[in-house]
C-alpha cells in the first residue's frame, strides 16, 4: 500500500518510517493526537474549537491515567469518572462530553483502518482497546441537560425585566450619562430575543439587512420577518439558517424605533451590525449575558435565569396563546418536536383551561 492509498490520519502518514524516536511513547502519543486532528479536520470537517476541546480532554485523561493509550483500561475510566463527580463536581452533561471525547479517540486508535494497533504492537508489544462501554459511561437520554432551575420566565417576570431595562434608559438620559445609547440598545436586544425566540449568539450576530418585509403582514413594514444566519450548528456543519416570522407587533415597534432613532447615533463605523458598540465593533453574547445578570440581580430574580430563558418563554407563551406547536418548532429552529416540548413550561392557568376543555368534551360524549 502506497502513502497515496492511506486515509487521512493514518499512522504511516504521521510517523516517519526508519526514524529512531528519542522518547517513543510520548512521540507516538503525540502522533496519535496529530493523526486524530487530521482525521477530524479533513474527513469530518469539524470546527477547530471542537477538535481542540477534544484534544484537551484526551490529554487530561492521559495524565490522570498515568499511562499511554495502548495501556489504558476501563478501570481507569471508572476512576476518572469518580474523580470528575466526587472531586471536581462536574455536571452530568460535562462528564458525558468528556467520556464521548475519549470514546471517539479510542474508536480512532483501535480502528485497523488507521493502522495504530499494528504500530503499537510493533513498537510496544501491545495495542490500544476501547475503554468506554455502555456499563461505565453516562448515557445521553434526554435532549436538555441544563440546570433544573433553568425555566421559562413568567409573563410578569419578563414585563418586570423589560420595564426595568426601559427605566435604565430613561435614567441614563435624565442624568446625561454616556451609556444611554448602550442601555437603549440592550433593552431592545432583550425584546428581540424574547419576541423572536432567539439564542444569544443568534441575536448578537444579526445585521441590519436581516429584516425583510412579509407580504402577508404589510402592517409590520420592513420587520415582517427575520433571517437568522447563525443558528445552532450541528457538528461538522455550517450554522443553520432559518427565517423567523414576526408575531409580536409590540416587539416590531421597539425594533423600528431603535433602528430609526438610536442606531444612527453610533458615530463610530458600525458596518452592517444591528447592535454596534461605541468603538465600532459588534455586541457579543457575553455582553448580553452580563447586562441580563446585572438587571436580574437588581430585580432580585432567580439566579438561574439567563437570557436563554427568554427563548424558553417565547416558546411557552406562543403555545399558551394558541400557536400551532409545529409552527413554533420551525420558528425557533428545532429539528424535533420533542426538543420544543422540553422548552415549554405552560402555566397552571393554561393547563386548567385545557383540562376544562377535555372534560367538557368527554362529558358531552357521555350524554
Phi, psi and omega per residue, in radians:
X1 nan 2.211 3.106
X2 -1.484 2.877 -3.135
X3 -1.111 -0.442 3.121
X4 -1.232 -0.319 3.139
X5 -1.574 -0.142 -3.075
X6 -1.438 2.603 3.102
X7 -1.372 2.677 3.078
X8 -1.028 2.236 -3.119
X9 1.707 0.007 3.133
X10 -1.191 2.614 -3.096
X11 -1.010 -0.710 -3.081
X12 -1.202 -0.344 3.089
X13 -1.496 -0.323 -3.094
X14 -1.752 -0.732 3.132
X15 -1.621 2.419 3.129
X16 -1.513 2.171 3.128
X17 -1.187 2.472 3.071
X18 1.417 0.035 -3.135
X19 -1.745 2.199 3.113
X20 -1.389 2.211 -3.096
X21 -1.589 2.319 -3.120
X22 -1.165 -0.770 3.066
X23 -2.191 1.456 -2.971
X24 -1.045 -0.682 -3.119
X25 -1.077 -0.880 -3.135
X26 -1.145 -0.672 -3.110
X27 -1.150 -0.724 -3.138
X28 -1.184 -0.701 3.105
X29 -1.063 -0.793 3.118
X30 -1.127 -0.614 3.105
X31 -1.169 -0.656 3.066
X32 -1.051 -0.784 3.137
X33 -1.124 -0.689 3.113
X34 -1.147 -0.748 3.113
X35 -1.107 -0.718 3.113
X36 -1.115 -0.665 3.085
X37 -1.048 -0.809 3.141
X38 -1.100 -0.733 -3.114
X39 -1.112 -0.712 -3.127
X40 -1.277 -0.665 -3.093
X41 -1.333 -0.751 -3.068
X42 -1.464 -0.915 -3.061
X43 -1.398 -0.647 -3.027
X44 -1.808 -0.177 3.078
X45 1.030 0.685 3.132
X46 -1.395 2.730 3.138
X47 -1.232 2.641 -3.101
X48 -1.034 -0.691 -3.122
X49 -1.164 -0.691 3.097
X50 -1.041 -0.767 -3.130
X51 -1.148 -0.807 -3.111
X52 -1.122 -0.642 3.094
X53 -1.108 -0.715 3.140
X54 -1.194 -0.691 3.100
X55 -1.080 -0.714 3.135
X56 -1.061 -0.744 -3.138
X57 -1.126 -0.772 -3.136
X58 -1.094 -0.696 3.092
X59 -1.110 -0.715 3.122
X60 -1.076 -0.771 3.128
X61 -1.148 -0.694 3.136
X62 -1.057 -0.727 3.112
X63 -1.148 -0.706 -3.135
X64 -1.152 -0.753 -3.094
X65 -1.196 -0.458 -3.103
X66 1.151 0.454 -3.132
X67 -2.618 2.785 3.118
X68 -1.501 2.836 -2.989
X69 -0.919 -0.568 -3.132
X70 -1.318 -0.068 3.060
X71 -2.078 0.152 3.103
X72 -1.172 2.705 3.122
X73 -2.431 2.817 3.091
X74 -1.115 -0.534 3.113
X75 -1.107 -0.656 3.101
X76 -1.125 -0.648 3.077
X77 -1.129 -0.720 3.089
X78 -1.032 -0.802 -3.114
X79 -1.151 -0.679 3.140
X80 -1.146 -0.728 3.114
X81 -1.084 -0.748 3.087
X82 -1.060 -0.710 3.109
X83 -1.090 -0.748 -3.134
X84 -1.131 -0.638 -3.097
X85 -1.404 -0.931 -2.970
X86 -1.392 -0.613 -3.050
X87 -1.804 -0.712 -3.104
X88 -1.659 -0.226 3.084
X89 0.952 0.769 3.118
X90 -1.290 2.598 3.107
X91 -1.193 2.729 -3.115
X92 -1.041 -0.704 3.139
X93 -1.141 -0.613 3.109
X94 -1.167 -0.778 3.121
X95 -1.064 -0.777 3.121
X96 -1.065 -0.686 3.111
X97 -1.122 -0.713 3.099
X98 -1.101 -0.810 -3.130
X99 -1.105 -0.642 3.120
X100 -1.109 -0.710 3.128
X101 -1.087 -0.784 3.135
X102 -1.161 -0.706 3.123
X103 -1.052 -0.792 -3.109
X104 -1.184 -0.608 3.065
X105 -1.128 -0.732 3.095
X106 -1.120 -0.670 3.068
X107 -0.996 -0.711 -3.106
X108 -1.201 -0.865 -3.034
X109 -1.376 -0.227 3.094
X110 -1.689 -0.127 -3.127
X111 -1.325 2.205 3.088
X112 -1.050 -0.371 -3.099
X113 -1.053 -0.558 -3.092
X114 -1.793 -0.025 2.935
X115 1.229 0.239 3.107
X116 -1.251 -0.616 3.075
X117 -1.017 -0.775 3.126
X118 -1.118 -0.712 -3.125
X119 -1.119 -0.722 -3.131
X120 -1.223 -0.677 3.081
X121 -1.055 -0.738 -3.104
X122 -1.175 -0.675 -3.042
X123 -1.574 -0.673 -2.967
X124 -2.132 -0.037 3.106
X125 1.283 0.252 3.092
X126 -2.637 3.076 -3.085
X127 -2.499 2.735 3.125
X128 -1.255 2.673 3.084
X129 -2.304 2.847 3.073
X130 -1.315 2.164 -3.108
X131 -1.869 -0.084 -3.141
X132 -1.825 2.055 -3.090
X133 -2.217 2.988 -3.141
X134 -1.069 -0.559 -3.047
X135 -1.485 -0.145 3.134
X136 -2.259 0.311 3.072
X137 -2.332 2.790 -3.121
X138 -1.406 2.351 3.110
X139 -1.518 2.558 3.057
X140 -1.620 1.677 -3.011
X141 -1.779 -0.283 -3.123
X142 -2.280 2.749 -3.128
X143 -1.327 -0.567 -3.087
X144 -1.975 2.119 -3.113
X145 -2.125 0.364 3.124
X146 -1.286 -3.097 -3.134
X147 -1.088 2.464 -3.127
X148 -1.101 -0.478 -3.135
X149 -1.256 -0.274 3.095
X150 -1.232 2.131 -3.053
X151 -2.593 2.885 3.007
X152 -1.117 2.487 3.036
X153 -1.341 2.538 3.087
X154 -1.264 2.859 3.099
X155 -1.052 -0.638 -3.138
X156 -1.153 -0.713 3.131
X157 -1.152 -0.709 3.126
X158 -1.135 -0.758 3.116
X159 -1.080 -0.693 3.115
X160 -1.095 -0.780 -3.136
X161 -1.108 -0.847 -3.090
X162 -1.177 -0.658 3.090
X163 -1.120 -0.717 3.141
X164 -1.142 -0.716 3.111
X165 -1.072 -0.728 3.104
X166 -1.165 -0.647 3.116
X167 -1.113 -0.629 3.120
X168 -1.162 -0.572 3.061
X169 -1.133 -0.870 3.141
X170 -1.036 -0.719 -3.124
X171 -1.141 -0.753 3.140
X172 -1.130 -0.685 3.123
X173 -1.175 -0.758 -3.107
X174 -1.109 -0.650 -3.122
X175 -1.558 -0.027 3.126
X176 1.173 0.564 -3.098
X177 -1.357 2.653 -3.092
X178 -1.169 -0.502 -3.041
X179 -1.498 0.271 -3.098
X180 -1.048 -0.737 -3.137
X181 -1.108 -0.736 -3.113
X182 -1.146 -0.706 3.132
X183 -1.173 -0.623 3.091
X184 -1.150 -0.786 3.125
X185 -1.043 -0.824 -3.069
X186 -1.180 -0.610 3.072
X187 -1.072 -0.657 3.129
X188 -1.267 -0.612 3.101
X189 -1.018 -0.801 -3.140
X190 -1.063 -0.682 3.141
X191 -1.168 -0.630 3.125
X192 -1.247 -0.737 3.118
X193 -1.024 -0.792 3.135
X194 -1.278 -0.781 -3.039
X195 -1.153 -0.505 -3.131
X196 -2.054 0.083 3.073
X197 1.107 0.828 -3.054
X198 -1.662 2.767 2.904
X199 -1.443 2.819 -3.126
X200 -1.019 -0.829 -3.109
X201 -1.113 -0.708 3.109
X202 -1.037 -0.759 -3.120
X203 -1.186 -0.749 -3.067
X204 -1.145 -0.470 -3.074
X205 -1.690 0.194 3.116
X206 -1.211 2.534 3.012
X207 -1.928 2.805 -3.141
X208 -1.019 -0.612 -3.069
X209 -1.474 0.156 3.089
X210 -1.439 -0.091 3.093
X211 -1.599 2.475 -3.113
X212 -2.411 2.670 3.019
X213 -1.269 2.590 3.078
X214 -2.099 2.021 -3.091
X215 -1.057 -0.361 3.121
X216 -1.450 -0.190 3.136
X217 -2.418 1.142 -3.100
X218 -1.074 -0.430 -3.118
X219 -1.186 -0.253 3.127
X220 -1.576 -0.008 3.092
X221 1.079 -2.381 -3.080
X222 -1.364 0.005 -3.068
X223 -1.952 0.544 -3.121
X224 -1.270 -0.440 3.113
X225 -2.639 2.743 -3.081
X226 -2.219 2.220 3.119
X227 -1.660 1.945 3.125
X228 -1.591 2.010 -3.058
X229 -1.709 -0.247 -3.082
X230 -2.128 0.948 3.060
X231 -1.228 2.935 -3.089
X232 -1.042 2.211 -3.106
X233 -1.503 2.651 2.924
X234 -1.565 2.732 -3.099
X235 -1.022 2.224 3.102
X236 1.480 0.058 -3.106
X237 -2.154 2.890 3.096
X238 -1.307 2.857 3.084
X239 -0.968 2.443 3.139
X240 -1.425 2.353 3.126
X241 -1.733 2.647 3.042
X242 -2.759 2.792 3.055
X243 -1.899 2.214 -3.140
X244 -1.881 2.153 3.140
X245 -1.436 2.474 -3.107
X246 -1.346 2.197 -3.086
X247 -2.200 -0.042 3.129
X248 -2.116 1.678 -3.075
X249 -0.964 -0.619 -3.128
X250 -1.119 -0.585 3.106
X251 -1.231 -0.635 3.072
X252 -1.062 -0.751 3.116
X253 -1.055 -0.686 -3.137
X254 -1.139 -0.756 3.133
X255 -1.165 -0.748 3.133
X256 -1.024 -0.771 3.128
X257 -1.116 -0.742 -3.139
X258 -1.124 -0.837 -3.100
X259 -1.133 -0.633 -3.089
X260 -1.377 -0.725 -2.955
X261 -1.931 -0.401 -3.027
X262 -1.885 -0.876 -3.071
X263 -0.991 -0.698 3.126
X264 -1.097 -0.265 -3.101
X265 -1.399 -0.185 3.061
X266 -1.272 1.907 -3.038
X267 -1.266 -0.619 3.141
X268 -1.129 2.664 3.138
X269 -1.118 2.057 -3.045
X270 -1.879 -0.099 -3.137
X271 1.078 -2.426 -3.095
X272 -1.642 -0.093 -3.047
X273 -1.018 2.323 3.090
X274 -1.229 -0.589 -3.097
X275 -2.048 1.387 3.139
X276 -1.326 2.831 3.025
X277 -1.848 2.968 -3.106
X278 -1.139 -0.403 3.129
X279 -1.621 0.122 3.092
X280 1.548 0.111 3.111
X281 -1.563 -2.869 -3.137
X282 -1.997 2.341 3.100
X283 -0.996 2.312 -3.112
X284 -1.735 2.737 -3.112
X285 -1.069 -0.598 3.121
X286 -1.098 -0.642 3.114
X287 -1.176 -0.619 3.075
X288 -1.135 -0.767 3.140
X289 -1.114 -0.691 3.142
X290 -1.142 -0.735 3.127
X291 -1.144 -0.725 3.114
X292 -1.058 -0.792 -3.136
X293 -1.085 -0.672 3.111
X294 -1.056 -0.813 -3.130
X295 -1.235 -0.663 3.135
X296 -1.060 -0.782 -3.138
X297 -1.167 -0.686 -3.137
X298 -1.115 -0.567 -3.115
X299 -1.566 -0.156 -3.126
X300 1.266 0.506 3.121
X301 -1.400 2.921 -3.124
X302 -0.967 2.348 -3.110
X303 -1.192 -0.314 3.125
X304 -1.341 -0.238 -3.109
X305 -1.289 2.359 3.129
X306 -2.378 2.955 -3.135
X307 -0.946 -0.533 -3.136
X308 -1.103 -0.406 3.094
X309 -1.131 -0.442 3.061
X310 -1.140 -0.626 3.071
X311 -1.160 -0.761 3.053
X312 -1.000 -0.730 -3.105
X313 -1.135 -0.679 3.110
X314 -1.002 -0.835 -3.141
X315 -1.067 -0.865 -3.095
X316 -1.051 -0.846 -3.054
X317 -1.243 -0.539 3.046
X318 -1.141 -0.737 3.102
X319 -1.116 -0.770 3.126
X320 -1.066 -0.597 -3.101
X321 -1.469 0.078 3.008
X322 1.726 0.133 3.122
X323 -1.197 2.532 3.102
X324 -1.123 2.256 -3.142
X325 -0.970 -0.602 3.128
X326 -1.150 -0.649 3.097
X327 -1.135 -0.794 3.137
X328 -1.101 -0.694 3.122
X329 -1.020 -0.784 3.140
X330 -1.238 -0.599 -3.139
X331 -1.065 -0.778 -3.057
X332 -1.603 -0.027 3.020
X333 1.397 0.522 3.074
X334 -1.529 2.372 3.110
X335 -1.306 -0.559 -3.037
X336 -2.148 2.491 3.118
X337 -1.094 -0.520 -3.132
X338 -1.105 -0.582 3.105
X339 -1.182 -0.749 3.098
X340 -1.072 -0.669 3.141
X341 -1.092 -0.625 3.128
X342 -1.173 -0.445 3.135
X343 -1.403 -0.248 -2.971
X344 -1.609 2.245 3.077
X345 -2.357 1.254 -3.000
X346 -1.120 2.635 -3.069
X347 -1.300 2.901 3.106
X348 -1.091 -0.659 3.121
X349 -1.078 -0.731 3.135
X350 -1.120 -0.782 -3.137
X351 -1.113 -0.696 3.118
X352 -1.142 -0.667 3.109
X353 -1.125 -0.763 3.119
X354 -1.116 -0.698 3.119
X355 -1.075 -0.726 -3.137
X356 -1.104 -0.703 3.127
X357 -1.121 -0.750 -3.137
X358 -1.133 -0.760 3.128
X359 -1.104 -0.750 -3.131
X360 -1.080 -0.700 3.113
X361 -1.158 -0.731 -3.130
X362 -1.128 -0.756 3.138
X363 -1.158 -0.597 3.132
X364 -1.162 -0.656 -3.137
X365 -1.179 -0.570 -3.089
X366 -1.328 -0.358 -3.121
X367 -1.324 nan nan
